[in-house]
């Protein structure tokens, strides 16, 4: 993950090099060579995703220079990447915080028997009814008809078996390490409080939409609080995208592996262009399209 980018773009290579120095460990080797079971551990995956997302942005900027950004958002860990891009905190500060977040959440996963499940083809009211009946939490409101629940494994499994009783077309257990964005992450929520208070923050250069409120935070204390709240709170991704669309955003860049967010946008607002950037080919394609775009402040 990111090795191609680093080979082709010096700015991306520098971010990976600095990550090793900042964290005092070889994150590059893990991201580029694996093994996959180590990379996908929460304590490794989160800093690797943070670095990779910012490396994608740096690579695009190598080809295009600076381009105007009206606003940003990021799903779960991606919100931290968005804040770093916006200058809320510097690269090193964000990387250290993200690594702590990953470690705290990994410990919470190991201390609890948690699970998550996707509810497909259901509205929020139906899923909240199911969640209340089975004592689990609504973790993600990703797009119309795509909602994720989270909680104790036995209760999530029960919710999957009862989904059809609530009019939910399909329920599928997810392959995850624990119950993210649920009350089972409470220990990580508490531990992140001190880390956030100790870190140097500034107001972002452009709005960054909060996962938990679906709109930007207006003060530094609010930014810190929303970043802490997202650990146990519901990710309101649909609301985040609606806020951006309502602001007039009409071209989106998805920075990081895969194209999941592009797919979610098509469920929310079909036809909105999303450029997914993860490797050299997609960086060059994105840069070409950006150079041909007409931007207005």
N, C-alpha and C positions, 0 to 999 in steps of 0.2 A: 504494500500500500504506500504509494508515493515515490517509489524508487525511480520509476520512469521520469516523473516530474523533476526529481533532484538531478538526474543525469542530464536533462535538457535545459533546465532553468536555474541559474545560480541563486536567485532569490529564494526559490523553494529549497534548494540544497542547504542554504544558510539557516533557514528555519529549523530544519531537522538537525543540523549540526549544533545549533544553539540549544535545542531541546535536550540533547545529551549532556551538555555542559550545565544547564540550569537544574536538571533533575539528578545529575551525577549518576547516570546509568545509561545503558545503551538502548535507547528507545528506537533509534534508527534500525538497528539490526532486527529487532523484534517486529517492527512495522513492515520491513522490507522482506524478511526471510521467515518470519514465524518462529516457532511452530504456531499454528492457528489456535490450538487450545490455550496457549499462553497469551496470545494477542487478544483473544476474545474475553479474557478475564476483565472484569469491570475496572480494576485498578490500572490495567494497561490500555484497554480499549479507549477509555475516555481521553487521556492525554494524546493518544495516537490520532484520534479523530479530530481533536482540537488543532493539532499541528497540521494534519493533512488538509483540513478545510482552509486554513490560512495560507498554506502552501499553494493551493489551487488559486486563491485570490491573487497571491503574489505573482504567480506565473502568468495569469491573464494580464495583470498590470505591466509585466515586462513587455508584452506585445502591444498593449494599447495605451500605456501611460495611465494617469489618473482619469477616472470617468465619474460623473456625478451619481451619487447614491441617495435616493430619496428617503429610504428607511430600510430596516432589516428585521429579520426574525430568525429564530432557530428552534428546532424541535428538541426539547429536553437539553442534552449536552450542547446542541447547536446554538442555544441562546447565549452560551458563554463565548463561543466563536464569534457570534454576531457582535457582542459587546466589545470584544477585542478589536474587531475590524472598525468599530465606531470610536475607538479610543477611550472607552470607559475605564479601562485599565491597560497597561502595557502588556506586551506579549509574554514576558517572563512572569509577571504577576498572575495573569490568567492561567498560564500553564501550571504554576504551583497550586493555584486554587483548584483547578480541574483534577490534578493528581490527588489532592486531598479528598475532593468529592468522590472520586472513584474508589479510593481506599475505604472511606467511611461507608459508602454504599455496599462495597463488597463484604465488609464485616457484617453489615446489617443483613445481607443475603444469607451469609453463613450461619447467622444466629437465628434465623427464622426459616420456616418451610413455606416459601411463597411461590406463587405462580401468576401467570397472566393469560388472558384469553381474548381473542378478537370476536366481536359481535358484528356480523355482517347482515345488512338488510334490515336495520331496526332504527327507530328514532330514539332520541335521548330519553324521552319519557319512559319508553318501554324498558330501556337498559337500566335506568335508575330504579325502576320498580323491581327488576330482577336483582339488582345489586342490594337493595334494601331487604328483599326477602331472603337473600343468602349471606348477608353480612360481609359483602366485599365492597371495594371502592371503584369508582369510575376513574380510570387512569388517563385515558386519552380520548378526546373528541376530535378525531383526525379529519374526518370529512363526512358529508351526508351518507348515512348508511354504513359507516365504519367507526366503531367505538371499541375501546379496549377496557376490560375490567382487570382488577389486580387485588390480591389479598392472600389469605392462607390457602395453601394448595388444595386442601380437601373442600374448602368452600367454593373456590373457583371451579373445581371439577363438578361440584354440585350445580353451580350456575350453568355450566355448559349443558348438563343433562336437562335442565329446566328451561332452557332458552326458548324452545318452541312454544312452551305454555304461555310465554309473554309476547308471542308474535314475532320472534326473532328468527329470521330465515336460516342463518347458519352460525354456529359457535365453534371456534377452534382454539385449542390450547396452543400457546406460543412457546417456542424453544428459547427460554430466557433463564437467567441465573436466579432470579428472585422476583419479588413483588414490587417493582419500581412504581413510583408515584402513588404510593398507598401508605397507610398508617404503619406498615411494617418497616418503613424507612425512617421511623421517628428518631432512632439513635443517630443516624447520619444528619438529619435535620438539626438536631441539637448541636452536634459537633461542628457543623458548618458555620454556626452563628459567630463564634470567636474568630474563625479564619476570615470571615467576611469583614468583620469590624476592624481587624488589624491591617487589611489591605488598603492600598492607596487607590481611590476611585476619583474620576472626574466625570462631569456630565458629557454624555456621548455627543459626537459631532453631528449625528443624525439620529432620528428616533429608532429605538430598538423595542419591538413589541414584546411584552411579557407573556409568557406561556399561561400564567395563572389568571391574568386579568383580561387578556385579549386586547390590550392597549399599552402604550408606552408609560413607564413610570416617570414622574415629573421631578423627583428629587433624588439625591444620592441615598438617603435612608430608604426610600421606596425601592430603588434598584436593588439594594442589598437585601431587603425583605422579600422581594419577589423572587430573587435568585435562590434564597433559602426556602421559600414556600413551595417552589416547583419540585423539590425533592419528595414531598409527600402529597402535593396538590395535583389537581387535574390539569393536564396539558390541553388548553383550549385552542388547538391548532386551527380549526375552522374559523374561530373568531379572530385569530391573529391575521389570517389571510384576508378575511373580510375587511379588517381595518385597513390593510395595505391597499386593497382594491378600492375601498372607499376614498382613500387619499389620492387616487388617480394613478397608482402604480400599474404599468401595463407591460413591463418586461422584467422577468425574474431570473436571477442566477441561483442555481442550487449547487452549493460547494461541498463536495465530499463523495464518498462511494455510492454508486447506484443512482437510481432515479425515482426513488419512492415519493419524494415530495412533489416532483413533477406530476406523478400519477395522481396524487391527492388533489392537486390543483385542478386537474381535468375533471375530477368528480365534483369539485366545488364550482368551477366556472370554466366550462369547456371552451377551448380555443385560446385561452390566455397563454402566451408564449413563455416557456420556462427553458432556460439553457442549463442543462446538467453538466457540471464540470468535475472530472475526477482524474483524468489522465492527459497525456500529451495531445492525443487526437482531439479530445473534447475541449481542451484549452485553446488550441488553434482555431477550432470551429467557432467557439464563443468569441474569441478576439476578432475574427473576421466579421461576425454579425454585429458586434459592438461598434466596430469601425464604420459600419454602414448605417448605424442607427442615428437618428436625429434626437438630440437631447435638449430639453428646455428646462430651465430652472423653475 
